[in-house]
Amino acid sequence: MTNGLQPRQALHLLWAVPVAILICLPASAVAGLSWCGISGCSGGGYGLDTSDAGLAIRACIFAAVVMAIPFALIPWLKPRTVRIVLAVPIGALWGVLMAVVTHGIFPWQIG
């Protein structure tokens, strides 16, 4: 068994990562609606609704886990521990990106 990059196995990321992105799209919609409500974060004349912010945070965490799974499970890099060490920050960055896109630059400031 060789260590390092496995180019043939890495090709599986070309289909697995887009599938993960497609799975994350509903979570993105849920997060976008849950951060501020149907009127958007400006309130749209109806006032700001932050009652479902916890759901938005869970949706972003779900998206982070879904994005980390292909990087952790597909044997594109040996050994497995290195893949997991790389998959965790990739997933975390994807979750933060989801939060920034669906809420704004500072998603932890609700209200």
N, CA, C and O atoms as a GROMACS GRO file, in nm:
protein
  444
    1MET      N    1   0.085  -0.117   0.000
    1MET     CA    2   0.000   0.000   0.000
    1MET      C    3   0.089   0.123   0.000
    1MET      O    4   0.186   0.131   0.076
    2THR      N    5   0.057   0.219  -0.085
    2THR     CA    6   0.136   0.341  -0.093
    2THR      C    7   0.065   0.455  -0.021
    2THR      O    8  -0.058   0.459  -0.013
    3ASN      N    9   0.144   0.545   0.030
    3ASN     CA   10   0.089   0.664   0.096
    3ASN      C   11   0.086   0.778  -0.003
    3ASN      O   12   0.157   0.776  -0.104
    4GLY      N   13   0.004   0.877   0.025
    4GLY     CA   14  -0.004   0.995  -0.060
    4GLY      C   15  -0.129   0.997  -0.144
    4GLY      O   16  -0.226   0.925  -0.118
    5LEU      N   17  -0.125   1.082  -0.245
    5LEU     CA   18  -0.240   1.102  -0.333
    5LEU      C   19  -0.265   0.979  -0.419
    5LEU      O   20  -0.172   0.922  -0.475
    6GLN      N   21  -0.391   0.940  -0.428
    6GLN     CA   22  -0.433   0.829  -0.513
    6GLN      C   23  -0.513   0.889  -0.629
    6GLN      O   24  -0.634   0.907  -0.617
    7PRO      N   25  -0.447   0.920  -0.743
    7PRO     CA   26  -0.514   0.995  -0.850
    7PRO      C   27  -0.638   0.926  -0.905
    7PRO      O   28  -0.738   0.992  -0.934
    8ARG      N   29  -0.634   0.796  -0.921
    8ARG     CA   30  -0.750   0.725  -0.977
    8ARG      C   31  -0.869   0.732  -0.880
    8ARG      O   32  -0.982   0.752  -0.923
    9GLN      N   33  -0.843   0.717  -0.752
    9GLN     CA   34  -0.950   0.727  -0.652
    9GLN      C   35  -0.999   0.871  -0.637
    9GLN      O   36  -1.116   0.895  -0.605
   10ALA      N   37  -0.909   0.968  -0.658
   10ALA     CA   38  -0.947   1.108  -0.645
   10ALA      C   39  -1.050   1.148  -0.749
   10ALA      O   40  -1.124   1.244  -0.729
   11LEU      N   41  -1.057   1.076  -0.860
   11LEU     CA   42  -1.157   1.106  -0.962
   11LEU      C   43  -1.299   1.089  -0.909
   11LEU      O   44  -1.392   1.151  -0.960
   12HIS      N   45  -1.316   1.006  -0.808
   12HIS     CA   46  -1.449   0.988  -0.749
   12HIS      C   47  -1.500   1.116  -0.682
   12HIS      O   48  -1.620   1.135  -0.666
   13LEU      N   49  -1.408   1.204  -0.644
   13LEU     CA   50  -1.450   1.332  -0.586
   13LEU      C   51  -1.521   1.418  -0.690
   13LEU      O   52  -1.599   1.506  -0.654
   14LEU      N   53  -1.493   1.394  -0.819
   14LEU     CA   54  -1.555   1.473  -0.925
   14LEU      C   55  -1.706   1.452  -0.933
   14LEU      O   56  -1.778   1.540  -0.981
   15TRP      N   57  -1.754   1.339  -0.889
   15TRP     CA   58  -1.900   1.319  -0.885
   15TRP      C   59  -1.954   1.330  -0.743
   15TRP      O   60  -2.069   1.370  -0.724
   16ALA      N   61  -1.873   1.294  -0.643
   16ALA     CA   62  -1.923   1.293  -0.505
   16ALA      C   63  -1.942   1.434  -0.449
   16ALA      O   64  -2.039   1.458  -0.377
   17VAL      N   65  -1.853   1.525  -0.482
   17VAL     CA   66  -1.866   1.661  -0.429
   17VAL      C   67  -1.987   1.733  -0.491
   17VAL      O   68  -2.062   1.797  -0.417
   18PRO      N   69  -2.010   1.724  -0.624
   18PRO     CA   70  -2.134   1.785  -0.675
   18PRO      C   71  -2.262   1.723  -0.617
   18PRO      O   72  -2.361   1.793  -0.596
   19VAL      N   73  -2.260   1.593  -0.591
   19VAL     CA   74  -2.376   1.530  -0.527
   19VAL      C   75  -2.396   1.588  -0.387
   19VAL      O   76  -2.508   1.614  -0.345
   20ALA      N   77  -2.285   1.608  -0.314
   20ALA     CA   78  -2.295   1.667  -0.180
   20ALA      C   79  -2.350   1.809  -0.188
   20ALA      O   80  -2.429   1.851  -0.103
   21ILE      N   81  -2.309   1.884  -0.291
   21ILE     CA   82  -2.361   2.019  -0.307
   21ILE      C   83  -2.511   2.016  -0.335
   21ILE      O   84  -2.586   2.097  -0.280
   22LEU      N   85  -2.555   1.922  -0.418
   22LEU     CA   86  -2.699   1.910  -0.446
   22LEU      C   87  -2.777   1.874  -0.321
   22LEU      O   88  -2.888   1.922  -0.300
   23ILE      N   89  -2.721   1.788  -0.237
   23ILE     CA   90  -2.787   1.751  -0.112
   23ILE      C   91  -2.794   1.872  -0.018
   23ILE      O   92  -2.887   1.883   0.062
   24CYS      N   93  -2.696   1.960  -0.026
   24CYS     CA   94  -2.692   2.079   0.060
   24CYS      C   95  -2.788   2.189   0.017
   24CYS      O   96  -2.818   2.278   0.096
   25LEU      N   97  -2.837   2.185  -0.106
   25LEU     CA   98  -2.924   2.293  -0.153
   25LEU      C   99  -3.052   2.308  -0.070
   25LEU      O  100  -3.088   2.420  -0.035
   26PRO      N  101  -3.123   2.199  -0.037
   26PRO     CA  102  -3.240   2.218   0.050
   26PRO      C  103  -3.203   2.274   0.187
   26PRO      O  104  -3.278   2.355   0.243
   27ALA      N  105  -3.089   2.233   0.241
   27ALA     CA  106  -3.045   2.288   0.369
   27ALA      C  107  -3.017   2.437   0.357
   27ALA      O  108  -3.042   2.513   0.450
   28SER      N  109  -2.966   2.478   0.242
   28SER     CA  110  -2.940   2.620   0.218
   28SER      C  111  -3.071   2.698   0.215
   28SER      O  112  -3.080   2.807   0.271
   29ALA      N  113  -3.172   2.642   0.150
   29ALA     CA  114  -3.302   2.709   0.146
   29ALA      C  115  -3.363   2.719   0.286
   29ALA      O  116  -3.418   2.823   0.323
   30VAL      N  117  -3.353   2.612   0.363
   30VAL     CA  118  -3.406   2.613   0.500
   30VAL      C  119  -3.332   2.717   0.584
   30VAL      O  120  -3.394   2.792   0.660
   31ALA      N  121  -3.199   2.721   0.571
   31ALA     CA  122  -3.120   2.818   0.648
   31ALA      C  123  -3.156   2.961   0.608
   31ALA      O  124  -3.169   3.048   0.694
   32GLY      N  125  -3.171   2.984   0.478
   32GLY     CA  126  -3.203   3.119   0.432
   32GLY      C  127  -3.337   3.167   0.484
   32GLY      O  128  -3.351   3.283   0.521
   33LEU      N  129  -3.436   3.079   0.486
   33LEU     CA  130  -3.568   3.118   0.537
   33LEU      C  131  -3.570   3.126   0.689
   33LEU      O  132  -3.645   3.206   0.746
   34SER      N  133  -3.489   3.045   0.754
   34SER     CA  134  -3.493   3.040   0.900
   34SER      C  135  -3.417   3.153   0.966
   34SER      O  136  -3.452   3.194   1.077
   35TRP      N  137  -3.313   3.205   0.902
   35TRP     CA  138  -3.237   3.313   0.966
   35TRP      C  139  -3.326   3.433   0.995
   35TRP      O  140  -3.327   3.484   1.107
   36CYS      N  141  -3.400   3.476   0.895
   36CYS     CA  142  -3.471   3.603   0.908
   36CYS      C  143  -3.617   3.597   0.870
   36CYS      O  144  -3.688   3.697   0.883
   37GLY      N  145  -3.664   3.485   0.824
   37GLY     CA  146  -3.804   3.474   0.784
   37GLY      C  147  -3.823   3.499   0.636
   37GLY      O  148  -3.727   3.523   0.564
   38ILE      N  149  -3.946   3.494   0.592
   38ILE     CA  150  -3.979   3.506   0.450
   38ILE      C  151  -3.954   3.648   0.398
   38ILE      O  152  -3.934   3.665   0.278
   39SER      N  153  -3.954   3.747   0.485
   39SER     CA  154  -3.936   3.886   0.443
   39SER      C  155  -3.790   3.924   0.425
   39SER      O  156  -3.760   4.034   0.378
   40GLY      N  157  -3.699   3.837   0.461
   40GLY     CA  158  -3.558   3.868   0.450
   40GLY      C  159  -3.504   3.934   0.575
   40GLY      O  160  -3.580   3.966   0.667
   41CYS      N  161  -3.375   3.953   0.578
   41CYS     CA  162  -3.311   4.005   0.699
   41CYS      C  163  -3.336   4.153   0.720
   41CYS      O  164  -3.310   4.205   0.829
   42SER      N  165  -3.388   4.222   0.619
   42SER     CA  166  -3.422   4.363   0.639
   42SER      C  167  -3.556   4.379   0.708
   42SER      O  168  -3.589   4.487   0.758
   43GLY      N  169  -3.635   4.273   0.711
   43GLY     CA  170  -3.767   4.279   0.773
   43GLY      C  171  -3.876   4.302   0.671
   43GLY      O  172  -3.989   4.258   0.691
   44GLY      N  173  -3.845   4.370   0.563
   44GLY     CA  174  -3.941   4.392   0.456
   44GLY      C  175  -4.071   4.457   0.500
   44GLY      O  176  -4.175   4.432   0.439
   45GLY      N  177  -4.068   4.538   0.602
   45GLY     CA  178  -4.189   4.604   0.650
   45GLY      C  179  -4.268   4.523   0.751
   45GLY      O  180  -4.360   4.576   0.815
   46TYR      N  181  -4.235   4.397   0.766
   46TYR     CA  182  -4.308   4.311   0.858
   46TYR      C  183  -4.231   4.285   0.987
   46TYR      O  184  -4.282   4.221   1.079
   47GLY      N  185  -4.110   4.333   0.993
   47GLY     CA  186  -4.026   4.309   1.110
   47GLY      C  187  -3.941   4.185   1.093
   47GLY      O  188  -3.972   4.098   1.012
   48LEU      N  189  -3.837   4.178   1.167
   48LEU     CA  190  -3.741   4.069   1.160
   48LEU      C  191  -3.789   3.951   1.243
   48LEU      O  192  -3.830   3.968   1.358
   49ASP      N  193  -3.785   3.831   1.185
   49ASP     CA  194  -3.827   3.710   1.255
   49ASP      C  195  -3.706   3.621   1.276
   49ASP      O  196  -3.657   3.560   1.180
   50THR      N  197  -3.658   3.612   1.398
   50THR     CA  198  -3.541   3.529   1.428
   50THR      C  199  -3.578   3.408   1.513
   50THR      O  200  -3.492   3.350   1.578
   51SER      N  201  -3.704   3.371   1.512
   51SER     CA  202  -3.748   3.262   1.599
   51SER      C  203  -3.692   3.126   1.557
   51SER      O  204  -3.683   3.035   1.640
   52ASP      N  205  -3.656   3.111   1.431
   52ASP     CA  206  -3.605   2.982   1.382
   52ASP      C  207  -3.456   2.985   1.355
   52ASP      O  208  -3.408   2.907   1.272
   53ALA      N  209  -3.381   3.070   1.420
   53ALA     CA  210  -3.237   3.080   1.396
   53ALA      C  211  -3.166   2.949   1.432
   53ALA      O  212  -3.067   2.914   1.368
   54GLY      N  213  -3.216   2.877   1.531
   54GLY     CA  214  -3.156   2.748   1.567
   54GLY      C  215  -3.167   2.647   1.455
   54GLY      O  216  -3.076   2.567   1.434
   55LEU      N  217  -3.278   2.650   1.383
   55LEU     CA  218  -3.296   2.562   1.268
   55LEU      C  219  -3.196   2.596   1.159
   55LEU      O  220  -3.142   2.507   1.093
   56ALA      N  221  -3.171   2.724   1.138
   56ALA     CA  222  -3.073   2.766   1.038
   56ALA      C  223  -2.934   2.718   1.075
   56ALA      O  224  -2.858   2.675   0.988
   57ILE      N  225  -2.900   2.726   1.202
   57ILE     CA  226  -2.768   2.679   1.246
   57ILE      C  227  -2.757   2.529   1.226
   57ILE      O  228  -2.652   2.480   1.183
   58ARG      N  229  -2.863   2.455   1.257
   58ARG     CA  230  -2.860   2.309   1.235
   58ARG      C  231  -2.850   2.276   1.087
   58ARG      O  232  -2.783   2.179   1.050
   59ALA      N  233  -2.914   2.355   1.001
   59ALA     CA  234  -2.905   2.332   0.857
   59ALA      C  235  -2.763   2.355   0.806
   59ALA      O  236  -2.715   2.281   0.720
   60CYS      N  237  -2.695   2.455   0.860
   60CYS     CA  238  -2.556   2.481   0.820
   60CYS      C  239  -2.463   2.371   0.871
   60CYS      O  240  -2.369   2.333   0.802
   61ILE      N  241  -2.489   2.320   0.990
   61ILE     CA  242  -2.409   2.209   1.043
   61ILE      C  243  -2.433   2.084   0.959
   61ILE      O  244  -2.338   2.011   0.930
   62PHE      N  245  -2.558   2.059   0.920
   62PHE     CA  246  -2.589   1.946   0.832
   62PHE      C  247  -2.512   1.958   0.701
   62PHE      O  248  -2.455   1.860   0.653
   63ALA      N  249  -2.510   2.078   0.642
   63ALA     CA  250  -2.438   2.099   0.517
   63ALA      C  251  -2.288   2.076   0.535
   63ALA      O  252  -2.223   2.022   0.446
   64ALA      N  253  -2.234   2.116   0.650
   64ALA     CA  254  -2.092   2.094   0.677
   64ALA      C  255  -2.060   1.945   0.685
   64ALA      O  256  -1.959   1.900   0.630
   65VAL      N  257  -2.145   1.869   0.752
   65VAL     CA  258  -2.122   1.725   0.764
   65VAL      C  259  -2.135   1.657   0.628
   65VAL      O  260  -2.054   1.570   0.594
   66VAL      N  261  -2.236   1.696   0.550
   66VAL     CA  262  -2.256   1.636   0.417
   66VAL      C  263  -2.136   1.664   0.328
   66VAL      O  264  -2.095   1.576   0.251
   67MET      N  265  -2.078   1.783   0.335
   67MET     CA  266  -1.963   1.814   0.251
   67MET      C  267  -1.837   1.742   0.298
   67MET      O  268  -1.751   1.711   0.216
   68ALA      N  269  -1.825   1.716   0.426
   68ALA     CA  270  -1.706   1.648   0.478
   68ALA      C  271  -1.707   1.499   0.445
   68ALA      O  272  -1.600   1.438   0.434
   69ILE      N  273  -1.824   1.440   0.430
   69ILE     CA  274  -1.833   1.294   0.410
   69ILE      C  275  -1.757   1.245   0.288
   69ILE      O  276  -1.680   1.150   0.302
   70PRO      N  277  -1.772   1.305   0.168
   70PRO     CA  278  -1.694   1.251   0.055
   70PRO      C  279  -1.544   1.261   0.075
   70PRO      O  280  -1.470   1.170   0.039
   71PHE      N  281  -1.498   1.371   0.133
   71PHE     CA  282  -1.355   1.388   0.154
   71PHE      C  283  -1.300   1.289   0.257
   71PHE      O  284  -1.183   1.252   0.252
   72ALA      N  285  -1.385   1.248   0.350
   72ALA     CA  286  -1.341   1.155   0.454
   72ALA      C  287  -1.351   1.010   0.408
   72ALA      O  288  -1.265   0.929   0.444
   73LEU      N  289  -1.453   0.975   0.330
   73LEU     CA  290  -1.478   0.835   0.298
   73LEU      C  291  -1.414   0.786   0.169
   73LEU      O  292  -1.374   0.670   0.161
   74ILE      N  293  -1.402   0.872   0.068
   74ILE     CA  294  -1.342   0.828  -0.059
   74ILE      C  295  -1.190   0.821  -0.039
   74ILE      O  296  -1.129   0.918   0.006
   75PRO      N  297  -1.129   0.707  -0.071
   75PRO     CA  298  -0.985   0.690  -0.046
   75PRO      C  299  -0.897   0.763  -0.147
   75PRO      O  300  -0.817   0.701  -0.216
   76TRP      N  301  -0.911   0.894  -0.155
   76TRP     CA  302  -0.832   0.973  -0.249
   76TRP      C  303  -0.694   1.006  -0.194
   76TRP      O  304  -0.606   1.049  -0.268
   77LEU      N  305  -0.677   0.986  -0.067
   77LEU     CA  306  -0.550   1.015  -0.001
   77LEU      C  307  -0.528   0.910   0.106
   77LEU      O  308  -0.619   0.878   0.181
   78LYS      N  309  -0.407   0.858   0.112
   78LYS     CA  310  -0.373   0.760   0.215
   78LYS      C  311  -0.279   0.829   0.313
   78LYS      O  312  -0.198   0.910   0.268
   79PRO      N  313  -0.284   0.804   0.437
   79PRO     CA  314  -0.372   0.721   0.517
   79PRO      C  315  -0.505   0.789   0.549
   79PRO      O  316  -0.524   0.908   0.522
   80ARG      N  317  -0.595   0.713   0.605
   80ARG     CA  318  -0.730   0.759   0.636
   80ARG      C  319  -0.730   0.877   0.733
   80ARG      O  320  -0.812   0.967   0.719
   81THR      N  321  -0.640   0.877   0.828
   81THR     CA  322  -0.638   0.986   0.927
   81THR      C  323  -0.611   1.121   0.862
   81THR      O  324  -0.665   1.223   0.904
   82VAL      N  325  -0.528   1.122   0.758
   82VAL     CA  326  -0.500   1.247   0.688
   82VAL      C  327  -0.626   1.296   0.616
   82VAL      O  328  -0.655   1.415   0.616
   83ARG      N  329  -0.701   1.203   0.556
   83ARG     CA  330  -0.826   1.240   0.490
   83ARG      C  331  -0.923   1.302   0.590
   83ARG      O  332  -0.986   1.403   0.560
   84ILE      N  333  -0.935   1.243   0.706
   84ILE     CA  334  -1.028   1.294   0.807
   84ILE      C  335  -0.982   1.430   0.858
   84ILE      O  336  -1.064   1.519   0.879
   85VAL      N  337  -0.852   1.446   0.878
   85VAL     CA  338  -0.799   1.574   0.925
   85VAL      C  339  -0.825   1.683   0.821
   85VAL      O  340  -0.847   1.799   0.858
   86LEU      N  341  -0.823   1.650   0.693
   86LEU     CA  342  -0.855   1.747   0.589
   86LEU      C  343  -1.005   1.766   0.570
   86LEU      O  344  -1.050   1.876   0.537
   87ALA      N  345  -1.082   1.661   0.590
   87ALA     CA  346  -1.227   1.668   0.568
   87ALA      C  347  -1.296   1.756   0.671
   87ALA      O  348  -1.392   1.826   0.639
   88VAL      N  349  -1.249   1.755   0.793
   88VAL     CA  350  -1.314   1.834   0.899
   88VAL      C  351  -1.308   1.984   0.869
   88VAL      O  352  -1.412   2.050   0.875
   89PRO      N  353  -1.192   2.042   0.837
   89PRO     CA  354  -1.193   2.186   0.805
   89PRO      C  355  -1.264   2.219   0.674
   89PRO      O  356  -1.323   2.326   0.661
   90ILE      N  357  -1.258   2.128   0.575
   90ILE     CA  358  -1.331   2.152   0.451
   90ILE      C  359  -1.481   2.159   0.480
   90ILE      O  360  -1.549   2.249   0.431
   91GLY      N  361  -1.531   2.066   0.559
   91GLY     CA  362  -1.672   2.069   0.596
   91GLY      C  363  -1.707   2.192   0.678
   91GLY      O  364  -1.811   2.254   0.656
   92ALA      N  365  -1.621   2.227   0.772
   92ALA     CA  366  -1.647   2.344   0.855
   92ALA      C  367  -1.651   2.472   0.772
   92ALA      O  368  -1.737   2.557   0.792
   93LEU      N  369  -1.558   2.485   0.679
   93LEU     CA  370  -1.558   2.603   0.592
   93LEU      C  371  -1.682   2.607   0.504
   93LEU      O  372  -1.736   2.714   0.477
   94TRP      N  373  -1.727   2.490   0.458
   94TRP     CA  374  -1.850   2.485   0.379
   94TRP      C  375  -1.970   2.529   0.464
   94TRP      O  376  -2.056   2.603   0.416
   95GLY      N  377  -1.975   2.485   0.588
   95GLY     CA  378  -2.084   2.527   0.676
   95GLY      C  379  -2.083   2.677   0.701
   95GLY      O  380  -2.189   2.740   0.702
   96VAL      N  381  -1.965   2.734   0.722
   96VAL     CA  382  -1.955   2.879   0.742
   96VAL      C  383  -1.993   2.952   0.614
   96VAL      O  384  -2.061   3.055   0.620
   97LEU      N  385  -1.951   2.899   0.499
   97LEU     CA  386  -1.990   2.960   0.372
   97LEU      C  387  -2.141   2.959   0.354
   97LEU      O  388  -2.200   3.056   0.306
   98MET      N  389  -2.203   2.848   0.392
   98MET     CA  390  -2.350   2.840   0.385
   98MET      C  391  -2.413   2.947   0.473
   98MET      O  392  -2.508   3.013   0.432
   99ALA      N  393  -2.360   2.966   0.593
   99ALA     CA  394  -2.415   3.066   0.684
   99ALA      C  395  -2.396   3.206   0.629
   99ALA      O  396  -2.486   3.289   0.638
  100VAL      N  397  -2.280   3.233   0.571
  100VAL     CA  398  -2.254   3.366   0.516
  100VAL      C  399  -2.343   3.394   0.395
  100VAL      O  400  -2.396   3.504   0.381
  101VAL      N  401  -2.360   3.295   0.310
  101VAL     CA  402  -2.442   3.315   0.190
  101VAL      C  403  -2.589   3.331   0.226
  101VAL      O  404  -2.659   3.413   0.167
  102THR      N  405  -2.637   3.254   0.323
  102THR     CA  406  -2.780   3.258   0.354
  102THR      C  407  -2.819   3.369   0.450
  102THR      O  408  -2.936   3.404   0.458
  103HIS      N  409  -2.722   3.425   0.525
  103HIS     CA  410  -2.758   3.528   0.623
  103HIS      C  411  -2.685   3.658   0.602
  103HIS      O  412  -2.745   3.765   0.612
  104GLY      N  413  -2.558   3.652   0.574
  104GLY     CA  414  -2.478   3.772   0.559
  104GLY      C  415  -2.340   3.749   0.617
  104GLY      O  416  -2.308   3.639   0.662
  105ILE      N  417  -2.259   3.851   0.614
  105ILE     CA  418  -2.119   3.837   0.648
  105ILE      C  419  -2.097   3.801   0.796
  105ILE      O  420  -1.997   3.737   0.828
  106PHE      N  421  -2.187   3.838   0.885
  106PHE     CA  422  -2.174   3.805   1.026
  106PHE      C  423  -2.297   3.727   1.072
  106PHE      O  424  -2.383   3.782   1.142
  107PRO      N  425  -2.308   3.597   1.035
  107PRO     CA  426  -2.431   3.522   1.067
  107PRO      C  427  -2.451   3.497   1.215
  107PRO      O  428  -2.562   3.465   1.257
  108TRP      N  429  -2.348   3.511   1.296
  108TRP     CA  430  -2.364   3.487   1.439
  108TRP      C  431  -2.427   3.606   1.509
  108TRP      O  432  -2.462   3.597   1.627
  109GLN      N  433  -2.442   3.719   1.440
  109GLN     CA  434  -2.510   3.835   1.497
  109GLN      C  435  -2.654   3.834   1.451
  109GLN      O  436  -2.687   3.885   1.344
  110ILE      N  437  -2.738   3.775   1.530
  110ILE     CA  438  -2.879   3.761   1.494
  110ILE      C  439  -2.955   3.879   1.551
  110ILE      O  440  -2.948   3.908   1.670
  111GLY      N  441  -3.028   3.946   1.464
  111GLY     CA  442  -3.110   4.056   1.510
  111GLY      C  443  -3.055   4.190   1.480
  111GLY      O  444  -3.116   4.291   1.514
   0.00000   0.00000   0.00000
